Amino acid sequence: MAESTTPTADAAAAPAKAPEPVSHELLVTSSPHFATPESVPRIMHTVWLALLPACAAAVWLFGFDALIVIGLTVLACVGFEALLVRARGRSWSEVRRTALDGSAIITGVLLALNLPAASPWWMLLIGAFVAMGLGKHVFGGLGHNPFNPALVARVFLLISFPTQMLTWSSPVDSFAQSTAERIEQDKAELDGQTYATPLGKLKDALRNRADPAKLAAIRAEVAERYPALDLFLGRTGGSLGETSALALLLGAALLFWRRIITWHIPLTFVATTALVTGIAWAVNPDVYVNPLVHVLGGGLILGAFFMATDMVTSPVTRLGMVIFGAGCGLITAVIRLWGSYPEGVSFAILIMNALVPLIDRYTRGRKFGETRRAAA
């Protein structure tokens, strides 16, 4: 007779072995998988490092005040990031990790580069809070925001405090000279008016409906006063980050080398702006300026290479990126040529940010093995 296979009483009394805990590191998504050393903190830190040449150029051109604007804005963004993450009920370890992952630093640097050197400290704090609160955490934090946080703050400040946001100065004569002193010097030299940017001077003339002869004179003055080399190197007034195209392109080269950004958005953005403004210049050269002034004389380079390429708020497909960049360039050119504001980069990027879900939907690729539905 065969032996019974029924467990003995001793075996039945033995305690069951507890299941081993599942490691979250083994939970992966569906294939295919690509191993990469890149991580969110590493990418974020690379981006703000790429902005250091532009920050250095701003400090060189606008002195100690530029350093204060950049430093205070970055510290405020990091501080509000920590406070808002904690207010959402996260642990202190997550607060520290999130505040120092580099995303808040990027927002602070980009916001500072979109501000004048004469920005008061209280406006910097308001801008930092709007960027981190309304531009980022109200949507759920990093990776969930549909709009670029720095641009949300920039547009908010422009609408709320236009006088402070549009008070420019020419580059300082020495590092020790304050921006306020330079503004007073500009007023004395420019018949009681503050320094005007190239785009601002043209927009004022168009807004005041100057006669064609006066417009031609102003256009000639802009071409003479702002040569292409000065615009490229940054020897002109404006916000901290729209002056030196050379410094911005040096930082963009690092992002291209690290493959953090591709050519699709920035080149189509710049090319479309140059094309539309070039057509306007060719049709009426007595009113409109050379498209090179539009490319180098405003925030186009900063916006195209560092803000429109934000991986959270831009399309994921290559065709979508081209459409996104072309849309940004078209809106920028329209606002600059016929809108109320001299600059349209911020508005253009935010408008196109809102259209990203639609762009992604209609430019996504066909799934492998999927057949196209026959037309009805």
Buried (B, 14 or more C-beta within 10 A) or exposed (E): EEEEEEEEEEEEEEEEEEEEEEEEEEEEEEEEEEEEEEEEBBBBBBBBBBBBBBBBBBBBBBBBBBBBBBBBBBBBBBBBBBBBBBEEEBEEEEBEEBBBBBBBBBBBBBBBBBBBBBBEEEBBBBBBBBBBBBBBBEBEBBEEBBBBBBBBBBBBBBEEBEEBBBBBBBBBEEEEBBBEBBBEBBBEEEEEEBBBBBBBBBBBBBEEEBEEEEBBBBBEBBBEEBEBEBBBBBBBBBBBBBBBBBBBBBBBEBBBEBEBBEEBBBBBBBBBBBBBBBBBBEEEEEBBBBBBBBBBBBBBBBBBBBBBBBEBBBBEBBBBBBBBBBBBBBBBBBBBBEBEBBBBBBBBBBBBBEBBEEBBEEBEEEEEEEEEEEEE
